[in-house]
Amino acid sequence: MSFVNIPLEQKQAVLQELSSIKEQFAARHWFPGTSGNLSLRIGDYASDNFHFAITASGKDKSVSTPSDFLFVDQAGRPCETTDLKPSAETLIHCEIYRETGCGAVFHVHTVFNNLVSEYFGEDGAVPIQGLELIKAFNIWEENAAITIPVLPNYAEIPRIAELVSGVLNPAIPGILLRGHGIYAWGKNAFEAKRHLEAFEFIFEYIYRDLLLRKS
């Protein structure tokens, strides 16, 4: 389905859902200094010619305005005439959608995900084992062990985007950028939100556990 053929009510529903998610995350202070970005896929998920709505660049995400989001294509280019600019990190969203076929990608900056990504940055992955919240990723075995990839935070976004496919694990719906933040995704907004909340719990747990072990 081409973007022009997507019904207006479907586009509005996507924008409303994104706005609701943005308000919830802003209330948790997950968007400091206009940081972070959210996107929702729209139209035919099976097509490589996909489109998605994404937060506009440079917006205060603690307030809601009619110009908070715009629609872009699979290359991150605006689908409609607009003065808005997509987030600088849109290309990373494009790559995650292309590689996973997911329906939503959420990216936030928090103190805990930054600290943990720095601590494990040289290792290239954050190891996690035995935590209950691993079940949020539909991993149910007892004492399960997973790793979350950590990518370098290059200034040039295309350099980061081209690394995504090499580290992405379909079973682990998240990638950290070192000293930057987490990208989490899911088949829809509900699942992506669940995954993001689980990651953030895990990062805080890891940080506090490290402090206890050193005290």
Buried (B, 14 or more C-beta within 10 A) or exposed (E): BEBEEBEEEEBEEBBEBBBEBBEEBBEEEBBBEBBBBBBBBBBBEEEEEBBBBBBBBEBEBBEEEEEBBBBBBBEBEBBEEEEBEBBEBBBBBBBBBBEBBBBBBBBBBBEBBBBBBBBBBEEBBBEBEEBEBBEBBEEEEEEBEBBBBBBEBBEEBEEBBEBBEEBBEEEBBBBBBBBBBBBBBBBBBEBBBBBBBBBBBBBBBBBEEEEEEEE
